[in-house]
Amino acid sequence: DEGQNGLKSWFTKTTNSIVEDICGRCRSLKQMASPGRSAKPAAYLNLLADLMHNFTDGLALGVSFGKGHGLSTTLAVFFHEVPHNIADFAILIKNGFSRSAALKAQWLSAMGCFLGCLAGLKLQDMSGISGFVAGGFIYIATVDIIPLMLQEPGVGWPMLFELVAMALGVTMNIAMLYLEHSVPGACAH
């Protein structure tokens, strides 16, 4: 019990320290705009959305590592985050950030993943947490990605390509899940 209190105390101190650091950096965001032009509100909204998005990614990582299947989640998050962060970098530059300021802001929003991972490791035994995390990803797909696909005029090669890419993604996830369970000792449950 004493060890658990020590871990809880460490977790609380670490989380508070990280939150204080992030809040201090947030206060200086207004000074990150390029000289001679100010950053547009869209840049700050993008950063806030990216911070929450990264927290969700971290939550998924923490929960999945706690349950013993973190490798597939890590690969999925990695291949998702690389193009996502490149796009966010471009959005920040287009909306008034300098390159160095955009990199700093992206790094700041990436701290949300660390906080999410800590929360996921702490909450991994909570009933329904895996469903909550999975539901978040399904929500993003149905509310954000599918409507974009439906905006394409008509049914043609672009839509077919997108559907094949989605099916390939689902197939790859099923294959990773199968491989994790087929390798002895690779999965904790």
C-alpha positions, -999 to +999 in steps of 0.1 A: +000+000+000+029+023+008+044+016-027+011+025-043+009+058-024+044+066-035+035+058-071+003+079-068+023+108-054+049+106-082+022+105-108+005+135-093+037+155-091+048+146-126+014+154-141+012+187-123+047+196-135+039+188-171+006+208-169+025+238-155+051+235-182+024+233-210+004+262-195+036+283-194+043+276-230+007+283-240+010+318-226+038+325-251+019+312-281+009+347-292+045+356-296+051+327-320+036+344-350+059+355-378+073+390-375+051+415-393+020+394-393-002+379-366-014+343-365-050+337-374-074+322-350-075+291-371-039+283-362-048+284-324-079+263-330-058+238-349-033+236-320-061+231-295-077+204-316-043+188-321-036+188-284-068+170-277-062+146-306-027+138-293-042+132-258-065+107-273-037+090-292-017+088-259-047+074-241-049+047-267-012+039-264-013+038-226-044+016-225-031-008-252+004-011-236-013-018-203-034-045-218-004-061-237-011-052-273+008-019-276+028-028-307-001-027-332-014+006-316+020+021-318+024+013-355-011+026-362-006+058-344+028+063-360+016+059-395-013+081-388+006+109-370+034+114-396+011+128-424-012+144-398+016+164-383+030+175-417-005+188-425-007+206-392+027+222-397+015+235-431-017+248-415+002+267-389+026+283-415-004+292-437-021+309-408+008+331-397+034+310-378+071+310-387+087+277-394+105+276-361+074+287-342+053+261-360+078+234-349+077+246-313+039+247-313+037+212-328+061+200-301+040+216-275+008+200-288+026+166-289+029+168-251-008+159-250+002+124-261+025+120-231-003+131-207-028+109-225-004+079-222+000+085-184-038+087-181-042+055-202-017+036-180-035+048-149-070+040-163-062+008-181-082-014-157-113+009-157-143-009-172-151+002-207-119+023-213-109+003-244-144+008-259-142+045-251-109+048-269-120+027-299-153+046-301-133+079-303-115+066-334-147+053-350-163+087-343-135+105-361-138+082-391-176+085-394-179+122-387-148+135-404-135+111-431-166+096-446-183+130-452-151+141-470-153+111-492-190+118-500-182+153-511-165+139-542-187+143-572-201+110-584-188+075-578-155+071-596-119+060-592-111+084-563-139+070-542-130+034-551-094+040-542-104+055-508-126+025-501-099+001-510-074+020-488-099+019-459-104-019-464-066-023-465-062-005-433-088-027-416-071-058-430-037-046-417-052-041-382-067-075-382-034-090-394-015-073-366-040-085-341-037-120-354+001-118-354+002-104-318-019-133-305+000-160-325+035-151-312+040-168-278+045-142-250+037-112-273+003-105-257-003-103-220-039-115-220 
